[in-house]
Amino acid sequence: MMEALEGTYCGPAPLPADIWLRWNLDPVLLLALCLLTLAVGRNRAGGLAVAVLALAFVSPLCALSAALFSARVVHHILLVAVAAPLLALAWPGRSPRSPAAPFLVSTGVLWAWHWPPAYDLALSNVVAYWAMQATLLGSAFAFWQAVLHRGQAAGTSLLWVLGGYMQMALLGALLTFAPKVLYAIHAVAPVDWGFTPLGDQQLGGLIMWVPAGLPFVAWGALVARRGWQAVAKGLA
């Protein structure tokens, strides 16, 4: 599978000694980030979203995620639980809508791309890789746009934030306790980083299960704060 990694967008799996040399300066990517900055950069949330996307795709995290499943999990969390909600704050919808359909779609997309054949394909084929990134970010953006809309009832939003975390935590738990290595694409490279392939997979599942809850807590706190402000304004 090392040969397959040669075909991924982030390039072959790096060795620890080389990781800080592996910045991704793809001109097409940099142009896209510049255009996105022009579109949303004046908004603080939009500017932060661009910074998060740069961390995910420009920094050495991109190369590291070719080596380690656990790094790929961090990459995905940055997309769906940090960049997507920030973009939703920068580009709010015109009117509130039910988060149910976006939740089902975003959950299906996240789980589908962690199906081993789909995951291995995405890391060995540039077109599949960008299909993964676009659908993860796009479906999560639609979900958060519905959840974080100011017209959405705070209680409703909080329930969907909890639902978003629970489905990710369930996937993380399944990966943590999987008895065997699921992703052939990561069957060799983790050894260079001091992990067994199964240990790397378990760490990735644990990250998805526990630390991934932190951004959901932050978004839940934002929703709760808005709800409290609305109540306080109504009582004033």
Secondary structure by P-SEA (a helix, b strand, c coil): ccccccccccccccccccccccccccaaaaaaaaaaaaaccccaaaaaaaaaaaaacccaaaaaaaccaaaaaaaaaaacccaaaaaaaaccccccccaaaaaaaaaaaaaaaaaaaaaaaaaacaaaaaaaaaaaaaaaaaaaaaaacccccaaaaaaaaaaaaaaaaaaaaaaaacccccccccccccccccccaaaaaaaaaaaaccccaaaaaaaaaaaaaaaaaaaaaaac
